[in-house]
Amino acid sequence: MNDVPPQHSGAAPHGGPAPFPGDFDQELRAMVLDLAPRQFAVVQTWEVGDGEQDGCVAAWGVAYEDGSAEVVSTDGVRRFGLASPERAVRWFGVKKEGVAARLVWLAAPDRTTA
C-alpha cells in the first residue's frame, strides 16, 4: 500500500516528535525497515548415509529488537514465545536421535538499504 497519511505539525500519536518536512514516504519506509523484526527458519538436518545429509524447514520465526522471538512450526501445531531465537533450536533439535537443528536467517541484519 502506497497511501501515506498527510503530515501534521503536532506531536506523533504515540507521543514522539512530529515528523519533519521532506520525503515522508521515504522516511516511513526507512523507519519500517529499521524497526522490522528479523525473520528466520529453524531447519533440521540429519545424516542419510555415506556422510551425506538431508534436511527440512521445521519452523518459521521472527526475532524482535529486544531479543525475544516468536516461532511457529511449519505444520502450525506448535507456537512458541521465546526469550531468544536460539532457544528454538533446543525445541526442534531434541526430538529424534541424530537430528540437529539450527537457525537460518532470511536476511542480513544490515538494514541501511531502503
RAUR-V908432 format. One line per field, one symbol per residue. phi: phi as a letter, one per 40 degrees, with the letter a starting at -180 (. if undefined). A space follows every 10 residues. Layout:
# RAUR-V908432
phi->???
This chain:
# RAUR-V908432
phi->.bcbcccbcc ccdcgccccc dicccccccc ccccccccba bbbbbacbhf gcbbaaccab abbcdcgcab bbcccgcbbb bbcacdccdc cbbbcbcgbb bacbccaccc bccc
